Amino acid sequence: MPKGTKLALVFGSIPFVTLVFALPLVNRIKPIILGFPFVLFWIILWVFLTPFILMAAYWAEKKFNKSGEAGDS
C-alpha cells in the first residue's frame, strides 16, 4: 500500500475515532460551551472539522501518489 494511501487512511480514521470511541469519554453535560452541553459541542466541533481533515487526507493521497490515482500500487 502506498505511503499516501496509508496516511489518508490515518487522517480519515481521526473523525471516526473521535465521534465513535471518544464520545463516551466526553459524555458530560458540564462545562457549557457556547451555550451547548459539552457532548453536543464535541459532536458539532467534529462535524465541522471532518471536511478539513478529509481534505488533508485527499492532499496526502495526491502528494505521495504522484499518478493521482488512488487505486494504483
C-alpha positions in Angstrom: 0.0 0.0 0.0 1.5 3.4 -1.0 2.5 5.8 1.7 -0.1 8.4 0.7 -2.9 5.8 1.0 -1.8 4.8 4.5 -1.6 8.5 5.5 -5.0 9.2 4.0 -6.5 6.3 6.0 -5.0 7.6 9.2 -6.4 11.0 8.5 -9.8 9.5 7.6 -10.0 7.5 10.8 -9.5 10.5 13.1 -13.1 11.8 12.8 -14.4 8.2 13.2 -12.4 7.5 16.3 -13.3 10.9 17.9 -17.0 10.5 17.2 -17.4 6.8 18.0 -14.9 5.8 20.5 -14.1 9.0 22.3 -17.7 10.1 22.7 -18.3 8.0 25.9 -15.2 9.7 27.4 -16.6 13.2 26.8 -20.2 12.5 27.6 -20.6 15.3 30.1 -23.3 18.0 30.5 -20.9 20.5 32.1 -19.0 22.6 31.1 -21.3 24.6 28.9 -19.5 25.9 25.9 -21.2 28.5 23.7 -24.5 27.5 25.3 -24.2 23.8 24.4 -23.5 20.9 26.8 -20.0 19.7 26.3 -21.0 16.5 24.5 -23.1 18.4 22.0 -20.3 20.9 21.4 -17.9 18.0 20.9 -20.1 16.5 18.2 -20.7 19.8 16.4 -17.0 20.6 16.6 -16.1 17.3 14.9 -18.8 17.7 12.3 -17.2 21.0 11.3 -13.6 19.7 11.4 -14.3 16.5 9.4 -14.2 18.1 5.9 -10.9 19.8 6.7 -9.4 16.5 7.9 -10.7 14.7 4.8 -9.3 17.4 2.6 -5.9 16.8 4.3 -6.3 13.1 3.5 -7.0 13.9 -0.1 -3.9 16.2 -0.3 -1.8 13.5 1.3 -3.0 10.9 -1.2 -2.5 13.2 -4.1 1.0 14.4 -3.0 2.5 10.9 -2.2 0.8 9.1 -5.0 2.1 11.1 -8.0 -0.2 9.5 -10.5 -3.2 11.0 -8.8 -5.0 7.6 -8.9 -5.9 6.2 -5.5 -6.1 2.6 -6.7 -2.5 2.5 -8.2 0.0 0.4 -6.3 
